[in-house]
Amino acid sequence: MNNTNDYVDVLMSFIHSKNDGYGLFNDRDQLVYCNDAYLDIMSINRSDVGKLCFEDILKINQATGRGIKVDSGNIDAFLKYVRSVRRSREYRLFEVDFVDGRWFIFSEQLNQNGYLLVHIKDITKQKVTQQTLQSSLSSYKYMALTDELTQVANRRSFVETVKTSLNNCENASVPMSLMIIDVDFFKSINDNFGHQIGDLVLKKLAQSLQQEIRPFDTIGRIGGEEFAIFLSNTTSDMAIRIAER
């Protein structure tokens, strides 16, 4: 390669051979150049280049049910937001989800003459993997903190939650109460009717207890047939009335 044009040709061939979208907007935010990948990603035609500004592209996408997803469904509010952030600084990097479920990462680079270079890369596979991992982590966390049989907090989770609630009550100088519930003659239930019936009794008891307590109370299974309920902002008299329900 002996001159600059040779390198420009290589650069252009590289841009046009990639699945990444490249678009160039002038100082009036009109699309003046793009590769085929940009056209495909943004669902516009080659004949639109030089005619449409970015807001026009968004409006077309909204009208045809394609392109960038507008969660609120309010295109005017969305365009107002776009105007507030687009060209607000020399470089921006952000993720965008599309109507068809794909995810892209957009980068925008603004030069001193008002030209904006946009690069779009498909990150759908990475987002799906990320979401799967997050879902798995949430499931593992739930299983680690929840008693498998009764679906209430296990002993460890209950103790940790109560520690926090206890500190909050002490700092706020509000009363608190702790109830311990033990199933009488539970061993005889297992012996006479089997462990499956015993498990069913525990599950039904846990469900009944959850229905009787308040949303901000904490219930946990702390032993085989033992449950505990921490009642914040609750005097002993109030706790007795709750227990008698």
C-alpha positions in Angstrom: 0.0 0.0 0.0 1.5 3.2 -1.2 -1.1 5.9 -0.5 -3.9 6.9 1.8 -6.6 5.8 -0.6 -5.4 2.2 -0.3 -5.9 2.3 3.4 -9.3 3.9 3.0 -10.3 1.1 0.7 -9.2 -1.5 3.2 -11.1 0.3 6.0 -14.3 0.5 3.9 -14.1 -3.2 2.9 -13.7 -4.1 6.6 -16.8 -2.0 7.6 -18.9 -3.5 4.8 -17.9 -7.1 5.5 -18.9 -7.0 9.2 -22.3 -7.7 10.8 -21.8 -4.7 13.0 -23.7 -1.6 11.9 -22.0 1.7 11.1 -23.9 4.9 10.5 -22.7 8.5 10.1 -25.0 11.4 10.9 -24.3 15.1 9.9 -24.7 18.1 12.2 -28.5 18.1 11.4 -28.7 14.5 12.6 -29.4 13.2 9.1 -28.1 9.8 8.2 -25.6 10.5 5.4 -23.8 7.2 5.2 -24.1 3.6 6.6 -23.3 0.0 5.7 -25.8 -2.7 4.9 -25.7 -4.1 8.4 -26.9 -0.7 9.8 -29.8 -0.7 7.3 -30.8 -4.2 8.3 -30.5 -3.6 12.1 -32.5 -0.3 11.9 -35.0 -1.7 9.4 -34.6 1.1 6.8 -33.7 1.1 3.1 -30.7 2.3 1.1 -32.9 5.0 -0.5 -33.5 6.4 3.0 -29.9 7.4 3.4 -29.5 11.2 3.0 -33.2 11.7 3.7 -34.0 10.5 7.2 -32.8 12.0 10.5 -32.5 9.7 13.5 -35.9 10.7 14.9 -37.5 9.8 11.5 -35.9 6.3 11.8 -37.3 5.9 15.3 -40.8 7.0 14.2 -40.8 4.5 11.3 -39.7 1.8 13.6 -42.5 2.6 16.0 -45.1 2.7 13.2 -44.0 -0.6 11.7 -43.4 -2.5 15.0 -39.7 -3.0 14.4 -36.4 -1.7 15.7 -35.8 -0.2 19.1 -38.3 -1.1 21.7 -40.2 1.7 23.4 -41.2 0.2 26.7 -43.7 3.0 27.5 -45.3 2.9 24.1 -45.2 6.7 24.2 -43.0 7.6 21.2 -43.2 11.4 21.9 -41.9 10.9 25.4 -39.2 8.6 24.1 -38.1 11.1 21.5 -37.9 13.8 24.1 -35.6 11.6 26.1 -33.5 10.8 23.0 -33.1 14.5 22.3 -31.9 15.1 25.9 -29.1 12.5 25.7 -28.1 12.2 22.0 -25.1 14.4 21.2 -24.9 15.4 24.9 -21.2 14.4 25.1 -18.4 13.3 22.8 -18.8 9.6 23.5 -21.7 7.5 24.7 -22.0 3.7 25.1 -25.3 2.1 26.0 -27.4 -1.1 25.5 -30.7 -1.2 23.6 -33.3 -3.9 23.3 -35.3 -4.4 20.2 -38.9 -5.3 19.5 -37.8 -8.7 18.1 -36.0 -9.6 21.3 -32.5 -8.8 20.1 -30.0 -6.7 22.2 -27.4 -4.3 20.8 -24.7 -2.2 22.2 -24.6 1.3 20.7 -21.6 3.6 20.7 -21.9 7.2 19.5 -18.8 9.4 18.9 -19.3 13.1 18.1 -16.7 15.2 16.5 -16.2 19.0 16.6 -17.9 19.5 13.3 -21.2 17.9 14.6 -20.8 14.6 12.8 -21.9 11.6 14.8 -20.5 8.1 14.1 -22.7 5.3 15.4 -21.5 1.7 15.8 -24.0 -1.1 16.6 -23.0 -4.5 17.8 -25.3 -7.5 18.4 -24.9 -8.7 22.0 -28.1 -10.9 22.1 -26.1 -14.1 22.9 -24.3 -12.4 25.7 -27.5 -11.0 27.1 -29.3 -14.3 27.0 -26.3 -15.9 28.8 -26.3 -13.1 31.4 -30.0 -13.4 32.0 -29.8 -17.2 32.3 -27.0 -16.8 34.9 -28.9 -14.2 36.8 -31.9 -16.4 36.9 -29.9 -19.3 38.1 -28.2 -17.3 40.8 -31.6 -16.0 42.0 -32.8 -19.6 42.1 -29.8 -20.8 44.0 -30.1 -17.9 46.4 -33.7 -18.6 47.0 -32.9 -22.3 47.6 -30.1 -21.4 50.0 -32.4 -19.2 52.1 -35.6 -21.2 51.9 -36.8 -24.4 53.6 -37.4 -26.8 50.7 -40.4 -28.5 52.3 -42.4 -25.6 53.7 -41.1 -22.7 51.4 -40.5 -20.4 54.4 -37.2 -19.1 55.5 -34.8 -21.8 56.7 -33.0 -21.5 60.1 -30.0 -19.7 58.8 -32.0 -17.2 56.7 -34.4 -16.6 59.6 -31.6 -15.9 62.1 -29.9 -13.4 59.7 -33.1 -11.6 58.9 -34.1 -11.4 62.6 -30.7 -9.9 63.4 -31.3 -7.1 61.0 -34.9 -6.6 62.1 -33.8 -6.6 65.7 -31.3 -3.8 65.2 -33.9 -1.8 63.3 -36.4 -2.1 66.1 -33.8 -1.2 68.7 -32.7 1.8 66.7 -36.2 3.0 66.3 -37.1 2.2 69.9 -40.1 0.1 68.9 -41.3 -3.1 70.7 -40.7 -6.6 69.2 -41.9 -10.1 69.9 -40.7 -13.6 69.0 -43.1 -16.6 68.8 -42.0 -20.2 68.8 -44.5 -22.7 67.4 -44.0 -26.4 68.1 -46.3 -29.1 66.7 -47.5 -31.3 69.6 -47.4 -35.0 69.1 -45.8 -34.7 65.6 -43.8 -37.9 66.1 -47.1 -39.8 66.6 -48.4 -38.3 63.3 -45.3 -39.7 61.5 -45.5 -43.0 63.3 -49.2 -43.6 62.7 -49.7 -42.0 59.2 -46.3 -41.9 57.6 -43.8 -39.2 56.8 -45.7 -38.1 53.7 -48.6 -37.1 55.9 -46.3 -35.5 58.4 -44.7 -33.4 55.6 -48.1 -32.4 54.4 -49.0 -31.3 58.0 -45.9 -29.1 58.1 -46.6 -27.6 54.7 -50.2 -26.8 55.6 -49.1 -25.3 59.0 -46.6 -23.1 57.2 -49.2 -21.9 54.8 -51.7 -21.1 57.6 -49.0 -19.2 59.6 -48.1 -17.1 56.5 -51.8 -16.2 56.0 -52.1 -15.0 59.6 -49.0 -12.8 59.9 -48.4 -9.4 58.5 -46.3 -8.7 55.4 -43.4 -7.3 57.4 -43.3 -10.2 59.9 -40.7 -12.9 59.4 -41.4 -16.6 59.6 -38.9 -19.5 59.5 -38.7 -23.2 60.1 -36.0 -23.6 62.8 -36.3 -27.3 63.5 -38.1 -30.4 62.4 -41.5 -29.4 63.6 -40.5 -26.0 65.0 -41.4 -22.7 63.5 -40.5 -19.1 64.7 -42.1 -15.8 63.9 -40.5 -12.4 64.5 -43.0 -9.6 65.0 -41.6 -6.1 64.7 -43.3 -3.2 66.3 -45.3 -5.6 68.4 -45.9 -5.6 72.1 -46.3 -8.9 74.1 -50.0 -8.3 74.4 -50.3 -7.8 70.6 -48.2 -11.0 70.0 -50.6 -13.0 72.3 -53.6 -11.8 70.3 -51.9 -12.8 67.0 -50.9 -16.2 68.4 -54.5 -16.9 69.5 -56.0 -16.2 66.1 
